[in-house]
Amino acid sequence: MIAFVFNLLLAIAWAAVSGSASLHNLLLGFVLGAAVLSVVREPFGGSGYLRRFRLVLSLALLFLRELALSASAVALTVLRPKMRIQPGIFAFPLTVDRDFEITLLANLITLTPGTLSVDVSDDRKTLYVHALDCSDPKVARKAIAEGFERKIMEAFR
């Protein structure tokens, strides 16, 4: 987190020195600040910061991909004359154990069309998910575990 603050300060300093506070110039300052932090990584943790940035970006791209795929799947399901769906709730065993990670996973699942996080067990080891088509819960569990949950663990641990 401290590296991100330093990166923002370097971007603002770049805008001040160059005399232009345009969005393009601030983005250039942010990129230059990230490059500086990667060179001076020891005292400010620049290496870990850039690695984490890449992993969070990878998680965001995965979410956008899943969003597009599930939105099209739900649209096709709704447009079919006969809806061959089996809605249901399944239990997803959690590997993530921090509150932030559980909340992020539940929100990513809820924001994806066709699925909804319903509840978390009291011991925080199970997430209950409602799916528009729950005909094969094993496939849904595997997709969540190998997708969102794995990327969250990579990015925030």
N, C-alpha and C positions, 0 to 999 in steps of 0.2 A: 504494500500500500504506500509506503514511504517513497518508493521508486516512482510510482505513478504521480505523486504530488511533485516530486522533483522534475519529472518530465513535463508536467503542466507549467511549472515555474520557468523551465527552460524555454518552452513554447511562447510564454508571455514575454520573457526577456528577448527572445528573437523578434517578436512583433514590435517591441519597444525600440530595439536597436535599428531595425530595418525601417521603422517609421510607417508601417502599414499594419493595421489590425484586421485585414480582410480574412475571410474564412480560409482561403487558399494559403495565405501566408501563415496563419496559425497552424494549419495542418502541416505545412512544411517545417515550421518550428517544432512541432510535436515529433515528426519523423527525425529531424536532426537531433532533438533532445534524446530520443530513444537510441540513436547511434552513439551519442556521447556517453550515455549511461552504459551501453554495452562495452565501451572501451574502459570506462572507469567503474567496472562492475564490483570490485571488492568492497569499498566502503558503502556503496549505495544499493547493492543487490541487483544491479542492472541485468545480469545474466538470467537470474530467476524471473525477473520481471518480464523480460522479452519472451522467455519460454512460456510463462503463464499467459501472456497476451495471446500468443499463438494458439495455445490450448483452449482458451476461452473463445477465440475466434472460430476454432474448429467446432466447438460446441454450438455456437450460434449458427454456423453454416449447416450443421446437422439438423438443428431445429427447423431452419428454413426449408431444408429438403423434405423433412418429415411433414411439415406443414403443407407444402405443396402436394405431396403424394397423398396424404390423408384427406385433404380438401377435395381432390379430384375423385378419390375413392368414395367419399360420402356423397358427392354430387352425382356420380354414376349410380350409386345405390338408390338415391332418391328419384332419379329419372327413370329407373326401370319400372315397367308396368307391374311386375310382381317383386315385392321386396323379400328376398330370401336372406333374412338376417335372424340372428338369435341373440338378442340383447341379454346382457347379464353382468354380474359382478364377479370378479375373480380376485384372489389374494395374491399380492406380489411380495415375496420375501425380500426385505431390504438388505442391501450390503452397505449402503451409506448409513452413517450413524449420527452425523452432526445435524443439528437443527436446520442450519442453512442449507445443507445438501438435500435433506428430506423435503424442505419447503421448495427448493428449486426444482427437484424432480417432480413433485406433485404439481407444481405450476406448469412445467413443460408438458406434462401429460394432459392437464386440463386444457391448455391452450391449443393442443392438437385436436382437430375435428374428429369426432367419433369416439373420443375417450374422455373420461372425467374422473379425477381423483375424488373419492368419496370420503375416506377416513384413514387415519393412521392408528394402529393399535396402541394401547396404553404403554406397552413396553418398547415402542418405536422400532419394531422389527418387521412389521407387516403393513403394507399400503394396500388399501382396497380400491380397486379401479373398476368403474363401469365402462363397458365397451359396447358400442353400437352393434358389433358382430362378435359375439363371444363363443363362436362355434368351436374354436380351438384355443383354449386359454394358455396351453403350453407354448404355442407360437408367439402369443402376445407377451408372455413373461420373458421369453428369450429375446424378443425384439427390444423390450425396454431395458433388460439387463445388458445386452451387448451394444445398445445405442446410447440412450440418455444417461443411464447410470454409470456406465464405463467412462464416458466423456466427462461427467461431473467429477468422478473420482480422479481422473487424470488432471483436470484443470485446477482442482482445489485441494489437493493433498501434496 
